[in-house]
């Protein structure tokens, strides 16, 4: 029997910023922990880009371990109505 996969979570600018603030980190601190550039975190929070693939999964794992509350969105669905 295959392991049940959790719903895919699509990170948006507001949720990335909220996670970073929940972790009490600056953009620079978060970028260092994730092994990415500070500009990448800034671009995510400004909505220029979204994390994909492994980085999106890593953010989800970090959020779960930090007891960060977020809602899951079905793939392809936007948070905005």
KAPE-V849765 format. One record per helix or strand. SS is the DSSP state (a for helix, b for strand). FROM is the first residue (numbers start at 1). TO is the last residue. If there is no record, write none. Layout:
SS | FROM | TO
SS | FROM | TO
This chain:
a | 13 | 22
a | 27 | 34
a | 38 | 46
a | 53 | 65
